[in-house]
Amino acid sequence: MSRRLQPAGSLRAYFGWRLRHWRRARGLSQSELGARLGYGDSHLSKVESGDRWPPPDLPDRADRVLDTGGELAALWPLVERERQEAPGARQPEAVAPSTPSSPTAPEAMEALLAAYHVTGSQLGGRDLVVPLEHYTRTVVQWQAVSSVPGLTRLAARFAQLAGWARFDGADYPTAQFWYTCGLTWATQADDRDLMSRLLARQSSVHWSVGNAAGAIALAERARRVDGTSPGVRAWACLAEARGHALAGDRRCCEERLDEAAALMAAADPVTEPWAAPSVLALAMGTCYRDLAAHGDHSGLASTAVDHTTRSLAEVPTTNEHDRAVVATRLASSHTHAGHPDEAASVLTTLLDPPAGPHGSARVRAEMRLVHTRLTEHWPTVGAVRELTDLVRTNLPD
């Protein structure tokens, strides 16, 4: 029988598992950590085993003592929400592990995962969160009692997409939760490509909240995973380039962009569809936009517009969600280039008539940022005033 994956149950159990991981990584016993935090070792033992809710002051203090990079504090809101919604209810043992209903069940799950990937590109992640998280837990339960090969890797892949769905909803702590689970399972499966991609996805979360240092560090880890394919290494390079751009480091950013371009040229478009020209162009546009934001660099912003325009032209019209992401990034680049009419026109096209991709909280948030910048710098421009009316009607808070 295969080794049981962790974590397979509640967020409380997952928090305890990560607390134990960091304590052991720092070479501390429960009594030693308890002495530093002001808790008895039996109390910590129950928290680590998932038998007791962590006290509210424990995550921040444990992060400082264990130097976790803020991981436990990031998990705390999720744990607290679980406690409020189902006080004392969910434990890892509460649901008996299930087994695949037939020998072809894993293959069916593979097909389902592929379908969810396509749906996500078309519609976004909002309506996929519940089924993806359900099926992720289902595969984890299968792995706990089944010797069918490949279930660990399948669980990691479901966790990756579940994390993306949460990421698309701007629920960044939960996205990190699933990415961390996926990375653990990908490591157990020794899937180097998947390990690197999950690290790069974690980097994207840090980039999204403005943490350049965290984004760079995770992307570097992704790039340094041995044995990955060219397309996966390119993806890691792009994540690192975005981090450097956010930090305003043009030299390091362009070094990684050049490396990514060379790697993508060597990638197999059949097995690595994410290594596409549109992905590279969007990353380059995003990087030059962020570099332009560090000063009055209209030339860099114009370069961002050129790259992002090229990316948008490459995205299929059926992929409404992906087009909304790229178009909103294009509008943002136009604002940095001093093109209020063009920026307002792009957003107007997205908002009139309102379309499905606005279900993505991430896209809506970026649209609002673009609109705010337009109204702050060009409030009297006619296209901006017209856009404001659309935002009030079709993009409510």
C-alpha positions as CSV (number, residue, x, y, z in Angstrom):
1,M,0.0,0.0,0.0
2,S,1.3,3.5,-0.9
3,R,2.2,6.0,1.8
4,R,-0.7,8.3,2.8
5,L,-0.5,11.8,1.5
6,Q,-0.4,14.7,3.9
7,P,-2.5,16.7,4.4
8,A,-5.7,14.9,3.5
9,G,-8.2,16.5,5.9
10,S,-8.9,19.8,7.5
11,L,-7.0,23.1,7.4
12,R,-6.5,22.7,11.1
13,A,-4.7,19.4,10.5
14,Y,-2.7,21.0,7.7
15,F,-1.6,23.9,9.9
16,G,-0.4,21.5,12.5
17,W,1.5,19.5,9.9
18,R,3.3,22.6,8.7
19,L,4.1,23.7,12.2
20,R,5.7,20.3,12.9
21,H,7.6,20.6,9.6
22,W,9.1,23.9,10.5
23,R,9.8,22.9,14.1
24,R,11.7,19.9,12.9
25,A,13.5,21.8,10.1
26,R,14.8,24.2,12.8
27,G,16.0,21.3,15.0
28,L,13.7,22.1,17.9
29,S,11.8,19.7,20.2
30,Q,8.2,20.4,21.1
31,S,9.3,21.5,24.6
32,E,12.0,23.8,23.2
33,L,9.6,25.5,20.9
34,G,6.9,25.6,23.6
35,A,9.3,27.4,25.9
36,R,10.0,30.0,23.3
37,L,6.3,30.5,22.5
38,G,5.0,30.2,26.1
39,Y,3.1,27.0,25.5
40,G,3.4,23.5,27.1
41,D,4.7,20.7,24.9
42,S,1.4,18.8,25.3
43,H,-0.4,21.9,23.9
44,L,1.8,22.1,20.9
45,S,1.6,18.4,20.4
46,K,-2.2,18.6,20.1
47,V,-1.9,21.6,17.7
48,E,0.6,19.7,15.5
49,S,-1.6,16.5,15.4
50,G,-4.7,18.6,14.4
51,D,-6.5,17.7,17.7
52,R,-6.6,21.3,18.9
53,W,-7.2,24.7,17.3
54,P,-4.1,26.9,17.3
55,P,-4.4,30.0,19.5
56,P,-4.7,33.3,17.6
57,D,-1.4,34.6,18.7
58,L,0.6,31.4,17.8
59,P,1.0,31.8,14.0
60,D,2.8,35.2,14.0
61,R,5.0,34.2,16.9
62,A,5.9,30.8,15.5
63,D,6.7,32.5,12.1
64,R,9.2,34.7,13.8
65,V,10.8,32.0,15.9
66,L,10.9,29.4,13.1
67,D,11.7,31.9,10.3
68,T,9.0,30.5,8.0
69,G,8.6,33.5,5.8
70,G,5.1,34.2,7.1
71,E,3.6,30.9,6.0
72,L,1.7,30.1,9.3
73,A,0.3,33.6,9.5
74,A,-0.9,33.3,5.9
75,L,-2.7,30.1,6.8
76,W,-4.3,31.5,10.0
77,P,-7.3,33.2,8.4
78,L,-8.3,30.0,6.6
79,V,-8.0,28.0,9.8
80,E,-10.1,30.5,11.7
81,R,-12.7,30.5,9.0
82,E,-12.9,26.7,9.2
83,R,-13.3,26.9,13.0
84,Q,-16.1,29.5,12.7
85,E,-18.0,27.6,10.0
86,A,-17.7,24.1,11.5
87,P,-16.5,24.3,15.1
88,G,-14.7,21.1,16.0
89,A,-16.2,19.3,13.1
90,R,-13.6,18.3,10.5
91,Q,-10.8,16.0,11.3
92,P,-8.7,13.9,8.9
93,E,-10.4,10.7,10.3
94,A,-14.0,12.1,9.9
95,V,-14.3,10.8,6.3
96,A,-13.3,7.2,5.7
97,P,-10.9,6.9,2.7
98,S,-12.6,5.9,-0.5
99,T,-11.2,3.7,-3.3
100,P,-11.5,4.2,-7.0
101,S,-14.9,2.9,-8.1
102,S,-13.4,1.1,-11.1
103,P,-10.0,0.4,-12.7
104,T,-10.7,3.2,-15.2
105,A,-11.5,5.8,-12.6
106,P,-8.0,7.4,-12.6
107,E,-8.2,7.7,-16.4
108,A,-11.6,9.3,-16.1
109,M,-10.2,11.8,-13.6
110,E,-7.3,12.6,-16.0
111,A,-9.9,13.4,-18.7
112,L,-11.9,15.5,-16.2
113,L,-8.8,17.5,-15.3
114,A,-8.1,18.2,-18.9
115,A,-11.6,19.4,-19.4
116,Y,-11.3,21.7,-16.4
117,H,-8.2,23.2,-17.9
118,V,-10.0,24.1,-21.0
119,T,-13.0,25.5,-19.1
120,G,-10.7,27.6,-17.0
121,S,-9.1,29.3,-20.0
122,Q,-12.6,30.0,-21.4
123,L,-14.5,31.1,-18.3
124,G,-12.1,31.5,-15.4
125,G,-11.9,29.8,-12.1
126,R,-14.9,31.0,-10.1
127,D,-17.2,28.1,-10.9
128,L,-14.5,25.5,-10.8
129,V,-13.4,26.0,-7.1
130,V,-15.8,23.6,-5.5
131,P,-15.5,20.7,-7.9
132,L,-11.7,21.0,-8.2
133,E,-11.3,21.0,-4.4
134,H,-13.7,18.1,-4.1
135,Y,-11.9,16.0,-6.7
136,T,-8.5,16.8,-5.3
137,R,-9.6,15.4,-1.9
138,T,-11.1,12.4,-3.6
139,V,-7.8,11.5,-5.3
140,V,-6.0,12.0,-2.1
141,Q,-8.3,9.6,-0.4
142,W,-7.8,7.1,-3.2
143,Q,-4.0,7.3,-2.7
144,A,-4.3,6.6,1.0
145,V,-5.7,3.1,0.4
146,S,-4.8,2.2,-3.2
147,S,-1.7,0.9,-4.9
148,V,-2.8,2.3,-8.3
149,P,0.3,4.0,-9.7
150,G,0.2,7.7,-10.6
151,L,-2.3,8.8,-8.0
152,T,0.2,11.0,-6.1
153,R,1.0,12.9,-9.3
154,L,-2.7,13.2,-10.2
155,A,-3.4,14.7,-6.8
156,A,-0.6,17.2,-7.3
157,R,-2.0,18.2,-10.7
158,F,-5.5,18.6,-9.3
159,A,-4.1,20.7,-6.4
160,Q,-2.3,22.9,-8.9
161,L,-5.5,23.7,-10.8
162,A,-7.5,24.1,-7.6
163,G,-4.8,26.6,-6.5
164,W,-5.2,28.4,-9.8
165,A,-8.9,28.6,-9.4
166,R,-8.5,30.2,-6.0
167,F,-5.7,32.5,-7.4
168,D,-8.1,33.6,-10.1
169,G,-10.6,34.5,-7.4
170,A,-7.9,36.6,-5.7
171,D,-8.0,34.2,-2.7
172,Y,-4.3,34.1,-2.4
173,P,-3.9,32.3,1.0
174,T,-6.0,29.4,-0.2
175,A,-4.2,29.4,-3.5
176,Q,-0.9,29.0,-1.6
177,F,-2.4,26.3,0.5
178,W,-3.2,24.2,-2.6
179,Y,0.1,25.0,-4.3
180,T,1.9,23.9,-1.1
181,C,-0.1,20.6,-1.0
182,G,0.6,20.1,-4.7
183,L,4.3,20.7,-4.3
184,T,4.5,18.2,-1.5
185,W,2.7,15.6,-3.6
186,A,4.7,16.4,-6.7
187,T,7.9,15.9,-4.6
188,Q,6.7,12.6,-3.4
189,A,6.0,11.6,-7.0
190,D,9.4,12.9,-8.0
191,D,7.8,14.8,-10.9
192,R,10.4,17.5,-11.5
193,D,8.4,19.5,-14.0
194,L,5.4,19.7,-11.8
195,M,7.5,20.7,-8.8
196,S,9.0,23.5,-10.8
197,R,5.6,24.7,-12.1
198,L,4.1,24.7,-8.6
199,L,7.0,26.8,-7.2
200,A,6.5,29.2,-10.1
201,R,2.8,29.4,-9.3
202,Q,3.7,30.2,-5.7
203,S,6.0,32.9,-7.1
204,S,3.1,34.4,-9.0
205,V,1.0,34.7,-5.8
206,H,3.8,36.7,-4.2
207,W,4.1,38.9,-7.3
208,S,0.4,39.5,-7.2
209,V,0.5,40.9,-3.7
210,G,3.6,43.0,-4.4
211,N,6.2,40.9,-2.7
212,A,9.1,41.1,-5.2
213,A,11.6,39.3,-2.9
214,G,9.3,36.4,-2.3
215,A,8.5,36.1,-6.0
216,I,12.1,36.1,-7.0
217,A,13.2,33.6,-4.3
218,L,10.5,31.1,-5.3
219,A,11.1,31.5,-9.0
220,E,14.8,30.9,-8.5
221,R,13.9,27.7,-6.7
222,A,11.7,26.7,-9.6
223,R,14.4,27.5,-12.2
224,R,17.0,25.4,-10.3
225,V,14.9,22.2,-10.1
226,D,17.0,19.6,-11.9
227,G,15.8,17.6,-14.8
228,T,13.0,19.9,-16.0
229,S,11.9,20.4,-19.6
230,P,12.8,23.5,-21.6
231,G,9.2,24.9,-21.4
232,V,9.0,24.4,-17.7
233,R,12.4,26.1,-17.2
234,A,11.2,29.0,-19.4
235,W,8.1,29.3,-17.2
236,A,10.3,29.6,-14.1
237,C,12.5,32.2,-15.9
238,L,9.4,34.3,-16.7
239,A,8.2,34.2,-13.1
240,E,11.6,35.4,-12.0
241,A,11.7,38.1,-14.6
242,R,8.3,39.4,-13.3
243,G,9.8,39.5,-9.8
244,H,12.8,41.5,-10.9
245,A,10.6,43.9,-12.9
246,L,8.5,44.4,-9.8
247,A,11.7,45.3,-7.9
248,G,12.8,47.6,-10.7
249,D,15.8,45.6,-11.7
250,R,15.9,45.9,-15.5
251,R,19.2,44.1,-16.1
252,C,18.2,40.9,-14.2
253,C,14.7,41.1,-15.6
254,E,15.9,41.2,-19.2
255,E,18.5,38.4,-18.6
256,R,15.7,36.1,-17.5
257,L,13.4,37.2,-20.4
258,D,16.2,36.4,-22.9
259,E,16.8,33.0,-21.2
260,A,13.1,32.3,-21.3
261,A,12.8,33.1,-25.0
262,A,15.7,30.8,-25.9
263,L,14.1,28.0,-23.8
264,M,10.7,28.4,-25.4
265,A,12.2,28.1,-28.8
266,A,13.4,24.7,-27.8
267,A,10.2,23.6,-26.1
268,D,7.7,21.1,-27.6
269,P,4.4,22.9,-28.3
270,V,2.5,19.6,-28.2
271,T,3.6,18.5,-24.7
272,E,4.2,22.0,-23.3
273,P,1.3,24.1,-24.6
274,W,2.0,26.8,-22.0
275,A,5.3,27.5,-23.7
276,A,3.5,29.6,-26.3
277,P,4.3,32.9,-28.0
278,S,1.3,34.6,-26.3
279,V,2.7,33.6,-22.9
280,L,6.1,35.0,-23.6
281,A,4.7,38.2,-25.1
282,L,2.4,38.7,-22.1
283,A,5.2,38.2,-19.6
284,M,7.4,40.6,-21.5
285,G,4.6,43.2,-21.7
286,T,4.0,42.8,-17.9
287,C,7.6,43.2,-17.1
288,Y,8.1,46.3,-19.1
289,R,4.9,47.8,-17.7
290,D,6.2,47.2,-14.2
291,L,9.6,48.6,-15.0
292,A,8.0,51.7,-16.5
293,A,6.0,52.1,-13.2
294,H,9.3,52.7,-11.4
295,G,9.7,56.1,-13.1
296,D,8.6,58.2,-16.0
297,H,9.6,55.7,-18.7
298,S,7.1,56.1,-21.5
299,G,9.4,54.3,-23.8
300,L,9.4,51.1,-21.7
301,A,5.6,51.5,-21.4
302,S,5.3,51.7,-25.1
303,T,7.3,48.5,-25.4
304,A,4.9,46.9,-22.9
305,V,2.0,47.9,-25.1
306,D,3.6,46.4,-28.2
307,H,4.3,43.0,-26.5
308,T,0.9,42.8,-24.8
309,T,-0.9,43.7,-28.1
310,R,1.0,40.9,-29.8
311,S,0.0,38.5,-27.0
312,L,-3.7,39.4,-27.2
313,A,-3.6,38.7,-31.0
314,E,-2.4,35.2,-30.2
315,V,-5.1,34.2,-27.7
316,P,-8.1,32.3,-29.3
317,T,-11.3,34.3,-29.2
318,T,-13.0,31.3,-27.5
319,N,-10.7,31.8,-24.5
320,E,-12.7,34.7,-23.1
321,H,-11.1,34.6,-19.7
322,D,-7.6,34.5,-21.0
323,R,-8.4,37.4,-23.4
324,A,-9.8,39.4,-20.5
325,V,-6.6,38.9,-18.5
326,V,-4.4,40.0,-21.4
327,A,-6.7,42.9,-22.5
328,T,-6.8,44.3,-19.0
329,R,-3.0,44.1,-18.8
330,L,-2.9,46.0,-22.2
331,A,-5.1,48.7,-20.8
332,S,-2.8,49.0,-17.8
333,S,0.2,49.3,-20.1
334,H,-1.6,52.1,-22.1
335,T,-2.0,54.1,-18.9
336,H,1.7,54.0,-18.1
337,A,2.4,55.0,-21.7
338,G,0.2,58.0,-21.4
339,H,-2.6,56.7,-23.7
340,P,-5.8,57.3,-21.8
341,D,-8.1,57.0,-24.8
342,E,-6.6,53.7,-25.8
343,A,-6.8,52.3,-22.2
344,A,-10.4,53.4,-21.8
345,S,-11.3,51.9,-25.2
346,V,-9.8,48.5,-24.2
347,L,-11.8,48.4,-20.9
348,T,-14.9,49.7,-22.6
349,T,-14.7,46.7,-25.1
350,L,-14.6,44.4,-22.1
351,L,-17.4,46.0,-20.2
352,D,-19.9,46.8,-22.9
353,P,-21.6,44.4,-23.1
354,P,-20.5,42.8,-19.8
355,A,-19.1,39.3,-20.3
356,G,-18.4,36.2,-18.3
357,P,-14.7,36.8,-17.5
358,H,-15.7,39.5,-15.0
359,G,-16.4,36.6,-12.6
360,S,-12.7,36.5,-12.1
361,A,-12.0,38.6,-9.0
362,R,-8.4,39.0,-10.2
363,V,-9.4,40.5,-13.5
364,R,-12.0,42.7,-11.9
365,A,-9.4,44.0,-9.4
366,E,-7.0,44.9,-12.2
367,M,-9.7,46.6,-14.1
368,R,-10.5,48.8,-11.1
369,L,-6.9,49.7,-10.7
370,V,-6.7,50.8,-14.4
371,H,-9.9,52.8,-14.0
372,T,-8.6,54.4,-10.8
373,R,-5.4,55.4,-12.6
374,L,-7.3,56.8,-15.5
375,T,-9.7,58.9,-13.3
376,E,-6.7,60.2,-11.2
377,H,-4.6,61.3,-14.2
378,W,-7.2,62.0,-17.0
379,P,-10.6,62.7,-15.3
380,T,-11.7,65.1,-18.1
381,V,-11.0,62.9,-21.1
382,G,-14.3,61.9,-22.7
383,A,-13.5,58.2,-23.1
384,V,-12.6,58.1,-19.4
385,R,-15.9,59.7,-18.3
386,E,-17.8,57.2,-20.4
387,L,-15.9,54.3,-19.0
388,T,-16.7,55.5,-15.5
389,D,-20.4,55.1,-16.2
390,L,-19.8,51.5,-17.4
391,V,-17.7,50.7,-14.4
392,R,-20.5,51.8,-12.1
393,T,-23.0,49.7,-13.9
394,N,-21.1,46.6,-14.9
395,L,-18.2,46.4,-12.5
396,P,-19.7,46.9,-9.0
397,D,-17.6,46.5,-6.0
